Amino acid sequence: MTILFASDLDRTLIYSKKSRGHEVSEHDLAIVEWRENNPAAFMTKEGLEIFKELSSSIEFLPVTTRTNKQYERLFGLYNPQEKPTYSIVSNGAVILENGRPIPEWSDKVKEELEADCTSIPHVLSQIEPYIQRGSILNSLQAENWFVYMIIDEDRFTVEDFEDLSQLFFKQGFTLSKQGRKLYVMPNCINKSLALEFVTDRLEAEIVIAAGDSLLDLDMVLGADYGFIPQHGEVILNNRTLPSHVQITDHTGVLAGEEIIKKVYEICYNMYE
């Protein structure tokens, strides 16, 4: 039986210093990402140990909004010889097979972008007023796939989020807030669709999925077993969830550990 565990990374399995919480001591944390010689992302040591044991017996599929370059910074998540066969990066715009993009997939996404979605320059022009008044501090492009912004959390209001959500929804985008980052994501760039492609490729019989944001929701809902951290954007938006989707008891880095333990338990019971 092929079991596929597809998971978002940031704020689901791995956590920055700001998002990890204060319940775990430094001694009990493992560094999984370094940036400019500084530790940037963490898991609990126990969670990482279980994860490495788990990923050696099932198919692990990282599914992230990170670009390939940003994803490659995760040196501590697994050993080079144990990296997953498949990885989904750029929110599903790119699927890596043994570290190389699958051209047929990215070409398909490019065609859909051209047919259905507003251009990146058009997106940037519409957020310019927010930049001028200081509620958006910076805007960036993820390899021409989508736009994400760094916001001033004190100045960027709930009303700002709702206004932009409605504006971009009409144009074929989803807006997602993840900490200080705000994503304007074309609907045709979708983690769930990319996961379906890999599921078929691997002929996986059981799919487990985890994620914290609205960009992960379809992927989690479509899995056989789904997990959402208690601090997740989905929970904060008071979404009603089906019975096969569990919300963690913990927040922060302990939520990541809890998800890994629950996945381990599911797999153990299946293989027993």
Summary of the structure (lengths in Angstrom):
residues: 272
radius of gyration: 18.1
end to end distance: 12.1
largest distance: 59.1
contacts: 911
relative contact order: 0.18
helix: 39%
strand: 27%
